[in-house]
Amino acid sequence: MTLTHRPVRAEDVQAICNFPQTAEELFFMFPKAQYPLTDTQLLASIAQRSDSTVVEENGSVIGFANFYKFEREGVCTIGNVIVSPKTRGKGVAKFLVETMVGLAIDRHRASEVQISCFNENTAGLLLYPQLGFVPFEIEERLSPDGRRVALLSMRLMTQA
C-alpha cells in the first residue's frame, strides 16, 4: 500500500462524509456533528481549522484529519481523524497521525502535539500510544445517546 497526503480539496468532501458508518463513528471523529455527516458540517469544520489533510492511495481519498488548535511554537491538537471503512486496519490511521505530527512540527514548530480519544474507540486507544502519545487528562462527556463516556487527551512532546 503506497500512501500519500495532500491538503483537502472541495471535491474530497463528499467522500469524507461517507467514511463515518454509524452515529458512534461520527461521534469519535467529530463530536459536535449530527449523523449523517453532511458537506455543510464538514466544510464548516474545515473553515475553522488548520491543515485539513487527506491521505490517498492510487488517487482515492482514504483518510482525513486536521488541527482544531494550532499555536506557533506551542500546541497543535489533531482532530477529525477518520479513515475509509474499506482501508481500516491497514496502517492508514498510523500514516495519517504521523503525517499530522510532521505538519505540526514543520509548519507550526509545535512543541507538543495532542490528540483525544473516547474510551469506546478501541482502535484509537491502541494506536496513539504506539505512536508515542501519553495520556494526560480524562474528561467526562455524554455520548449521542446520553451515556457517560470518557474523553482521554494524550500528548506527544516534540523536539521542534
C-alpha positions as CSV (number, residue, x, y, z in Angstrom):
1,M,0.0,0.0,0.0
2,T,1.6,3.3,-1.2
3,L,0.1,6.2,0.8
4,T,0.5,9.9,0.0
5,H,-1.0,13.0,1.6
6,R,-2.1,16.5,0.5
7,P,-4.3,19.3,1.5
8,V,-8.1,18.6,1.3
9,R,-9.9,19.9,-1.8
10,A,-13.6,20.6,-2.2
11,E,-14.1,17.5,-4.4
12,D,-12.9,15.4,-1.4
13,V,-15.6,16.4,0.9
14,Q,-18.4,14.0,-0.2
15,A,-16.1,11.0,0.0
16,I,-15.0,12.0,3.6
17,C,-18.7,12.4,4.6
18,N,-19.2,8.8,3.7
19,F,-16.5,7.5,6.0
20,P,-18.4,7.5,9.3
21,Q,-20.7,4.5,9.0
22,T,-22.6,5.0,12.3
23,A,-23.5,7.8,14.7
24,E,-20.9,6.4,17.1
25,E,-18.1,6.6,14.4
26,L,-19.1,10.2,13.7
27,F,-19.0,11.0,17.4
28,F,-15.5,9.6,17.6
29,M,-14.4,11.7,14.6
30,F,-16.5,14.9,15.1
31,P,-18.5,15.0,18.4
32,K,-20.4,18.2,17.5
33,A,-21.7,16.9,14.2
34,Q,-25.1,15.3,13.6
35,Y,-25.3,11.9,11.9
36,P,-25.1,11.5,9.0
37,L,-22.2,13.8,8.3
38,T,-23.0,16.4,5.6
39,D,-20.9,18.5,3.3
40,T,-22.1,21.6,5.2
41,Q,-21.0,20.3,8.6
42,L,-17.6,19.2,7.3
43,L,-16.9,22.4,5.3
44,A,-17.8,24.5,8.4
45,S,-15.3,22.5,10.4
46,I,-12.6,22.8,7.7
47,A,-13.1,26.5,7.6
48,Q,-12.4,26.9,11.3
49,R,-9.4,24.6,11.4
50,S,-5.9,24.3,10.0
51,D,-4.0,21.9,7.8
52,S,-7.0,19.8,6.7
53,T,-5.3,16.9,5.1
54,V,-6.3,13.8,3.2
55,V,-4.5,10.5,2.7
56,E,-4.6,9.0,-0.7
57,E,-3.9,5.6,-2.2
58,N,-3.9,5.4,-6.0
59,G,-5.7,8.7,-6.2
60,S,-8.5,7.7,-3.9
61,V,-9.1,9.6,-0.6
62,I,-8.9,7.1,2.3
63,G,-8.2,9.3,5.3
64,F,-8.7,12.8,6.7
65,A,-7.6,14.9,9.7
66,N,-6.8,18.5,10.7
67,F,-5.8,20.7,13.6
68,Y,-8.5,22.3,15.8
69,K,-5.9,24.1,17.9
70,F,-2.7,25.3,16.2
71,E,-0.2,27.5,18.1
72,R,3.0,28.7,16.6
73,E,5.8,27.1,18.7
74,G,3.1,25.8,21.1
75,V,0.4,23.1,21.0
76,C,-1.2,21.6,17.9
77,T,-4.2,19.4,18.5
78,I,-5.2,16.8,15.9
79,G,-9.0,16.4,15.3
80,N,-11.5,15.0,12.8
81,V,-9.4,11.8,12.4
82,I,-11.3,9.3,10.1
83,V,-10.3,6.5,7.8
84,S,-12.3,4.9,5.0
85,P,-14.1,1.8,6.2
86,K,-12.5,-0.1,3.3
87,T,-9.0,0.6,4.4
88,R,-9.2,0.3,8.2
89,G,-6.7,-1.9,9.9
90,K,-4.1,-1.4,7.1
91,G,-1.9,1.3,8.6
92,V,-3.7,4.3,7.2
93,A,-4.5,5.9,10.6
94,K,-0.9,5.5,11.6
95,F,0.3,7.2,8.4
96,L,-2.3,9.9,8.9
97,V,-1.4,10.7,12.5
98,E,2.3,10.6,11.8
99,T,1.7,13.0,8.8
100,M,-0.2,15.4,11.1
101,V,2.6,15.3,13.7
102,G,5.1,16.1,10.9
103,L,2.9,19.1,9.8
104,A,2.6,20.3,13.3
105,I,6.4,20.3,13.6
106,D,7.3,21.6,10.1
107,R,4.6,24.3,9.7
108,H,3.8,25.3,13.3
109,R,7.1,24.4,15.0
110,A,4.9,22.8,17.6
111,S,6.5,21.9,20.9
112,E,3.6,19.5,21.7
113,V,1.0,17.6,19.6
114,Q,-2.2,16.5,21.3
115,I,-4.9,14.1,20.3
116,S,-8.1,13.0,22.1
117,C,-9.9,9.7,22.0
118,F,-13.1,8.4,23.5
119,N,-12.9,5.4,25.8
120,E,-15.0,3.3,23.4
121,N,-12.7,3.9,20.5
122,T,-10.5,0.9,21.0
123,A,-8.6,1.3,17.7
124,G,-7.5,4.8,18.6
125,L,-6.7,3.9,22.2
126,L,-4.4,1.2,21.0
127,L,-2.8,3.2,18.1
128,Y,-2.0,6.5,19.7
129,P,0.3,5.2,22.5
130,Q,2.2,3.1,19.8
131,L,3.0,6.5,18.2
132,G,4.4,8.0,21.4
133,F,1.3,9.7,22.7
134,V,0.9,9.7,26.5
135,P,-2.5,10.3,28.3
136,F,-2.6,13.4,30.5
137,E,-6.3,14.1,31.1
138,I,-9.7,12.4,31.2
139,E,-12.9,14.4,30.8
140,E,-16.4,13.2,31.2
141,R,-18.7,13.7,28.1
142,L,-22.1,12.4,27.0
143,S,-22.4,10.1,24.0
144,P,-25.1,10.9,21.4
145,D,-27.5,8.5,23.2
146,G,-26.9,10.2,26.6
147,R,-24.4,7.7,28.1
148,R,-21.4,8.8,30.2
149,V,-18.2,8.4,28.3
150,A,-14.6,9.4,28.9
151,L,-12.5,11.5,26.6
152,L,-8.8,10.8,27.0
153,S,-6.4,13.5,26.0
154,M,-2.9,12.5,25.0
155,R,0.2,14.4,24.2
156,L,3.4,13.9,22.3
157,M,6.3,16.2,23.1
158,T,8.3,17.2,20.0
159,Q,11.9,18.4,19.5
160,A,10.7,21.4,17.4
